[in-house]
Amino acid sequence: MAYHTDSPESPPKHREVHHDREDCPDGKRIKKEHRNNGTGGKPLCDECIKLAR
């Protein structure tokens, strides 16, 4: 399931993308309480793309 964050606690790099993999290292840095469901209209994270290959 896709998720993203808007939390100011996360660096801008992490707020500008969404994730769709639980094994994404950047996505893992987002605290569960700061995760929002869906893409938020943001592009997919480069790390998620690499992991999908």
C-alpha positions as CSV (number, residue, x, y, z in Angstrom):
1,M,0.0,0.0,0.0
2,A,1.3,3.4,-0.9
3,Y,2.2,5.9,1.8
4,H,3.8,9.3,2.2
5,T,4.6,11.9,4.9
6,D,4.1,15.6,5.3
7,S,5.7,15.7,8.7
8,P,8.2,18.6,9.2
9,E,10.2,16.0,11.2
10,S,11.2,14.3,7.9
11,P,13.7,15.9,5.6
12,P,12.3,17.6,2.5
13,K,13.6,14.7,0.3
14,H,11.2,12.3,2.1
15,R,8.2,14.7,2.0
16,E,8.4,15.1,-1.8
17,V,7.8,11.4,-2.7
18,H,5.6,8.5,-1.8
19,H,6.6,4.9,-1.1
20,D,5.0,1.6,-2.0
21,R,7.4,-0.8,-0.4
22,E,7.9,-1.8,3.2
23,D,11.5,-2.7,2.6
24,C,12.4,0.8,1.3
25,P,15.2,2.3,3.5
26,D,14.0,5.8,3.1
27,G,10.4,4.8,3.8
28,K,11.5,2.9,6.9
29,R,12.8,6.2,8.3
30,I,9.2,7.6,8.5
31,K,7.7,6.9,11.8
32,K,4.4,5.0,11.7
33,E,2.5,7.9,13.3
34,H,3.7,10.2,10.5
35,R,2.7,8.0,7.6
36,N,-0.3,9.0,5.5
37,N,-2.1,6.5,3.3
38,G,-1.9,7.0,-0.5
39,T,0.5,8.8,-2.8
40,G,-0.4,12.3,-1.8
41,G,0.0,13.2,-5.5
42,K,3.7,12.7,-5.1
43,P,6.0,10.7,-7.4
44,L,7.3,7.3,-6.4
45,C,10.6,7.3,-4.4
46,D,13.7,6.4,-6.4
47,E,14.6,3.7,-3.8
48,C,11.2,2.0,-4.2
49,I,11.8,2.0,-8.0
50,K,15.2,0.4,-7.6
51,L,13.9,-2.3,-5.2
52,A,11.1,-3.2,-7.6
53,R,13.6,-4.1,-10.4
